[in-house]
Amino acid sequence: MTDSVTKSLLSALLDRACAPYRPAGRFAWRFARGKLGGDPVFQALLERGLIPDHARVLDLGCGQGLLASWLTAARGQYEESVQVRPFPNSPAWPEHWPIAPRVQDFHGVELMPRDVDRAKAALGGLHPRPRLTLGDICDVPFEPCDAAVILDVLHYIDIPAQDAVLARVRDALAPGGVLLLRVGDASAGLPFKISNWVDHVVTFIRGHRLPRLHCRALIEWQSVLLRLGFQLDAGLPMSQGTPFANVLLVARLG
């Protein structure tokens, strides 16, 4: 159950992370509000300390750059909360949460031009300024990073391409780096079917053609990561408040 301190912080973070999207248009702002406010993964990244401090972050399939805005907002909110004289009316950072990570560099890769345009229109004032590349994650070179984030993306490409992307992510990660991979569990029955239906609807609303999806059972995702040399934490259910079958896999390099 979320306590009042956490609720207050999440409300402030949502306002702060969505504010840059107002100049980018009503759709960009509303999409940011809906996604950041309704998707449990964004809270989990902070609450569980999954992004290392001073990390170079690689976000594959970054969309309109929501993760970059969220992490920047979280760091700003955290720094305000630990001042000797905290900012007036600034919510406290929950004592049971790790510190908000300070991002050293953020590189997002996105295939859809309109998403990249919205991200660039919104996020130019962030520090550090996210680097946004329009391109296919199957082709764009991956620079060295400490954390790679792939949320609900790999099922849009075929199985051999998925394996190739994961292998290149492994090669780009620094020793001790972490891959945060959210996938749908194809063995989960009805919740998985609902996930796929919603995926198609959201893709259509964002103005993209309906894709063919290439999905795997959770055990298959785990197997390919182990085969590539990752060490796996327990998979984190990542569908709270939704009827979906999403799991966040936390894979680390030794």
N, C-alpha and C positions, 0 to 999 in steps of 0.2 A: 504494500500500500504506500502511495506517495504521500510524504508528510507535507505540512504547510510550508516549511522552508524550501523544500525542493519544488513544490508547485509555484511558489513565488519566483524562484530563480528561473524555472523553465519559461514562465510567462515573460519575464524580462528578456531572456535569451531569444525567445521567438520574435519579440518586437525588434530587438537589436539586429538580429540576423536577417530579418526581412526588410528592414528599412532601406538598404541600398537598392532594392529592386523596384521601389516606387518610380524612379526616373526611367526605368526600363519598360514601363507600361503596366497596365492593369493585369494582364494575363500573368506576366512574370511575378508580380507581387502576390497575386492570389495563389498561384501555383506554389510559391515559396511558403506561404502561410499554411496551405494544406499539407504539403509534404513534410516540412519541418515540425509542424504541430501534431501530425498524425502518425508519423512513422517512428516506431520505438527505437530504431537503430541509432538515431542521433543522440538520444539520452544515454543509451548504453555505451556509446563510444567514450563519453565523458565519465559516466558513473563508474565504469570498470577500468578506466585509465588505459584504453586500448591503443591510443596514439601516443608514442613516446614523446617526451619533452625534447625540444630542439630538433624535431624530426624533419627530414626531407620527405614530403608526402607526394605519392603518385596516385592520382585518382583516375581510374580508367572507366570511361563512360560517365564523365562528370556532369553531363546535362548542362544546366545553367549555373553550375558552380555552387550549389547549395552547401556542400561540405566545407568549401573554403570560407564561405561567409559564416557558417556555424562555428567553426573553430576559431575564427578571428573574433567573433562576438563573445565566445566563451572565455578566451584569454583576456579580453578587455574587461569583462564582468568580474573575472577572478581578481585581476589586478586592482580594480576598484574596491573589492571587498576586503583586501588585505592591507589597504593603506592605514597608516597610523590614525588618520582621521578619515574614515570611509566616506565615500560620496553620499550626500543626503539622499535618503529614500532608495539607496541601492541595496538590492536583496543580498543577504549573506550567502557565501558559498557553503554548501552543505559540508559539515565537518567530516562526514564519512566518505566524501568523494576525494579522489586524488586531485592534485593541482591540475588546472587546465593547461594543456600543452602549449608551449610557444612554438609555432611552426617556423622553421628556418627557411623552407622553400616549399612552394605548392605548385605542382604541375598537373593540370587536368587535360585529358584527351577526350574529345567528343566528336562523334561522326556527323551529328545533325547541325547544319549551319545556323539555323534559327536559334538553337539553344546556345551556341557559342556567341552569337550576336547579343543575345540577352545577357549572358554572363559578362561580356566585355563592357556592355552599357552600364551594368550594375556595379561591377567590382573593381573598377579602376582606382578607386580611392582607398582600397584596403592596403594594409601594411603587415607583412610583405605582400606586394601585389601578385596575385596568382598569375602564373603563366598558363595560357590556354591555347591548346593546339587543336585545330580542326583537322581531323584525320581518323583513320581506321586503326583500332588498337591492334589489328593483325599486322599492320605495316609500320606504324610510328615507332621510332627507336625509343627505348626506355632508358632514361638516365639513372645513375645510381640513386638509390632512395633507402630510407629507413622504415617506411611504412607504405604498403601498397593497398589500396582500397578498391574493391570491385563489388559493387552492390547491384544485384539483379541485372547483370549485363551478359554474362557468358552464354546464356541460353539462346541468345540471338545469333550465335555463330555455330558452325558445325563442330562435331566432337574433335576431329583432328586439330582444328583451329583453336579450340578451347585448350587442348593440351599444349599446343605450341605457345600460346599466350602465357599460360601458367609457367612454362619452362623459362620463358624470357623474363618473367617477373622474378622468378627465383634467381636468375643470373644478375638481375639489377639490384636486388636487395643486399644491403650491407650485412656482414655477420651479425647475428642477433636480431635481424630485421623481422618484421611481422607482415603477413598477408592477412587482410580482413576480407573474407569472401562470403557474401551472402548469396545463397542459392535456394531454389525451391526443391523440396524433396518429392521426386516423382513417384515414390512409393507410398505417399501419404493419403491417397484416395481422394475423397471429395474436397478437402481443403486445397489440395494441389490443383484440382480442376477449377476451383473458384479463383485461385491465384492466376492461372493462365487466362481465364476470361477477363479478369480485371486488368491484367497486363495488356491485353489486346485493346480494351476500351481506352485505357490511359494513353497508349501509343497513338490511337486514332485521334483522341482529343488534342494531343500535342501536335497534330498535323502531319503525322508520319504514316506511311503505308503499313498495313498489317503484316507482321513478319511471320515466318515459319520459326517455330521454337524447337530447340534441341536440348532436351532435358535429361537429367539423370537422377537415379535414386541417391539418397544421402550417402549410402555406403560406397557407391561408385565415386562420388566426389572425394570422399575421404581416402579411398584407395589411390586415386591418381596423385593426390597431394603427398601421401606417404611414399609413393614410388618416386616422386621428384625430390625426396630428401627432406621434406618438411616434418616438423614435430607438431602434433595436433593437440591443442587444448580441447576440453569437452565442447562440443557444438552448443551454441547458445540459441534456444528458440527465440525467434525474432519476428513474432506475429502478434504480440500482445495487443489486445483491443481490436484485432482483425480476425477474419475467418480463414487466414491464409496458412500456408505450410512452409514458411521461410525459416531458414537456419543460418546463423552467422558462424562460419568456420574461422577459427583463430589459428593460423598456421605460422610457426616460427622456424627460423633458420638457426641451427646451433652455432 
